[in-house]
Each structure stands twice: as structure tokens, then as C-alpha cells.
Amino acid sequence: MIFFYKIIINILFIIILPFLPFIYFFSEKRRATLGSRFALKADFKSKPRGKKRIWVHALSVGEVISALPLIKELKEQYPDLDIVFTASTKTGFDMAEQLFFKNRGLENAGLKNAGLENASLKNRGLVNQLGYFPFDLGFCVNKISSQIDPDAVVLVETDLWPNFLYKMKRRKTAVVLINARLSERSLKGYLVFKKFSSMFFSSLTEIMAQTQLDQKRFQSLGIDQRKISVVGNIKFDQIHENEDEQIVKVLKDRFGVQKGTRVFLAGSTHEGEEKILCNVYKKIKNKFPELLMIIAPRDPKRSSVILSYFLSHDVNAEFMSTMEKSGRRYGVVLVDRMGELSRLYALCDVAFIGGSMGRQGGHNPLEPAAFSKPVLFGADMSDFLLISNMLMESGGARRVESETQLEKEIETILGNNKTGQYMGSRNFEIFSRNSGAVQRTIENMKSLNIL
């Protein structure tokens, strides 16, 4: 099977090869990643003598954020552990750089000058090296895996590749898949090639699934059930700063949040959703004159287009990065940098989860839940189905099917403090009750002699 896979992927590479110069010059994102992923720019430092090295890999932004509580706990329990972290996308790499090396968010938000230097640097040095994951071509995988020379590999949620797994198996390097989930749609695809899928997943040392349903789905592929365990979702262990009143106060001052200000935050929005939010804002503004809407697009590079749209529709909007320079208050603020969103949920009275009004599968609703905030999202939360259902069943979240429904729910929550407080408290209860997956993951890694 692996022989035929290598033939196919090498043929595809030969076909794509003539187009690579065009991709390089006309795509900024690809230009930033191509050299590293082809192992042309890979320059990982050798493993320190006498130290154990773990290679942690996350596909993109969501998976990188998910990995943060695990990385923090690993470094706390094993300070001498050498961790190499890789991502596949530029946005994932940039997020990892901020979370694990620079953590520039607090500094960019003006918090460094407020005497919070320690908070802004608290994550620096969590990983020893940062880089890009190789393309699944033999020479790319061989070069980068040889440079990193890991004692074990930890894959976060997804991004599995046959060549890479085959290489690790030949090296006798343990590979574990953590926070693993398998959607019904993905399962159907794997079942079409069940024999290959079974061999593919069986090359993993262990699969640590989020739920029993995920466990059953992996088992239906023919994977040895002894290789699959249920540890829960590490997203429930994410770190939040709700208890730090000084940070919240500085953020409120910066955004001009006063006693009568009501804040609506839309996080990780996708194209098309901002138009809906613009219409909703203009209608709700009539009932709540002091309304502040903060929008954090999933891709901050879209902020210029979004700003132009709001300004053309007579909405007083500005970028977060330039807001403080003007000294003015704005009705809508666009978050135009990565790594800002999670702490901003502390400011809001109600949160909307982007990527849910179209077909993007939604994003993580636990970030506002960790701050005891009421949550709204659209019809498509398929990527966070279990979590979104748990929040709805508890009474802390509501699904909206249309622009009109979104407007109605925001008005209901903003118009009744008790409603918002009740929903927020129910969300925080769910968040707190389901924590502990990180420690269970680490215990499993210990039992496998990875740590």
C-alpha cells in the first residue's frame, strides 16, 4: 500500500512542479511556507545530549491553540523536556510563534505599559524550536525527521500522512494522536478504503479520542481497540485570564468601555458573516446607543476589506491596531492581529461564534464559555458538535438560523442582565466540569514511556 502511495504522490509532485514558481510568486502564504515544507530551509538544531525530545505537530490555528494547555503542562511537569513544535500553515505558525515564543498580544494591546510585562511574557520559551511540517514526499520527510530526531511524536487532532507515519514506524518512533475526533463525514470517506484506512491508523502507537463516539468510529475502521482510549477534549483545559481584573480593566480603558457600554463580540468570522453583522449592528444600535461591536475575523488580512464595507454603509469602524492612536471612540472595532481574540471575550456581554452561519463548521465556543459569557452561533457547528450541544443543553448557548434570529437573541440578552448572567454561569459550569483531559493525556503518554 505504501509503495503505491509513494508512486502516486511522486507523480502528483511532478505534475505540480512546473506550477510551483507561480504559486511561490503569487501566493504570499505559500511563499512563506514552501521552502520550509520542502525541507529547503529546514534548519532544526540537534537534540541536546541526554535530553528527551518530543515533536508536537498541529495543522493550523485551531489545533495550535488547542495544544497550548498541553504544552504548558508538559513544561511544568518536565522542565528539561525538549519540545519541537511544527505547524502546516502560515497562520498556524504565526499563532504558535505568538503563543510559545513572543506572546505579543498583551504588549500590542498596550498592557506592557500598564505594568503587566510578566503576563505578556509568561508563555515565552514553552517550546524549544518552531518550524513547518514537511510535505509528505520522501526526501522532505527524511530530511526534517532526521534533523529533529524525535523520541516521540504527538499529533494534535488531525493532519496524518502515510509517508510520515511509515517513516516514524521504520525509525521505531512512537506516534500518538491526541484530542482525536472522527466526524461522520470523515468516517464515511475512510470506510470506502477501509483496508488502507485500517493499516494507516494502525501505524499509530495510540489514539486518544475526545469521546466514546469517536472511539467507536475509529474502532469501526478495524483498528485494534487496545490502541484507542477516551481521555476527553483538551480544549476544556485552556487557560483563561478571567481572574485578572487588572488585565480586564486595561482592555476596557483601551476600548472605551464604560458603565453603560454594552459589548457584542463576534469571533473568528468568515466571509459573508460580516455583512450580516453590519445589518444587525445598525438595527440594534437604535435600541442600545452605547453598543460596541468587536469583530475578530478568522483571517486578520481580510480586515481592510471588512473595514471598507462598514465605512461604505455609514458605520463608525476602525482597526484595533490604530484605534488608540486616534483617541476617538468607535462603534465597531476590527481585530486586525492574530492572538488577540481569546482574552477579548472577557470584555463582552454576549459572544457570537463565527464560521457557523455558512458551511465552515464553526469554531471553539469554549473560549467565551471560559469567561462565563452567553454564546450564540449559527446552524453549522459540525466541527464542535458535542461541545455546542452541551452548551445548548445546559442553557448557556443558543443557535440562530438567520440574521433576524441573531438580532432578536442579541437584543434579548443585552436587554436582560439576568438572562446573560444565567447563560454565562451555565457555560462556565460546563467548561469547569469537563476539564482534566490534559492530565489524562499526559498519564497515557507516561504509560507509553514517551515521557
TAGIMO-V458106 format. One line per field, one symbol per residue. phi: phi as a letter, one per 40 degrees, with the letter a starting at -180 (. if undefined). A space follows every 10 residues. Layout:
phi=???
//
This chain:
phi=.ccccccccc ccccccdccd cccccbbccc ccbddcccgc bcaccccccg bcbbcbbbca ddcccdcdcc cccccccbcc ccbbbbbcbc cccccccccb bcfcdccccg ccccgbdccc bcccgcbcab abccccbdcc ccccccccfc cabbbcgagb bdcccccccc cfbcbbbbfc bbccccdccc ccbdcccccc cccccabbcc bcccdccccc cgcdcccbbb bgbcccbccb bdcccccccc cccccgcbdc cbbbbbbfcb dhcccccccc dcccdccbdc cbbbbbcdbd ccdcccddcc ccbfbcbacc cbdcccgbcb cbbbcbbcgc ddccdcccca bbccgbcbbc ggbccccccc bgbcbbaccb bccbcccccc ccccgcbbcb caccccdccc cccccadccc cccccccccc dccbchcccc ccccccccgc b
//
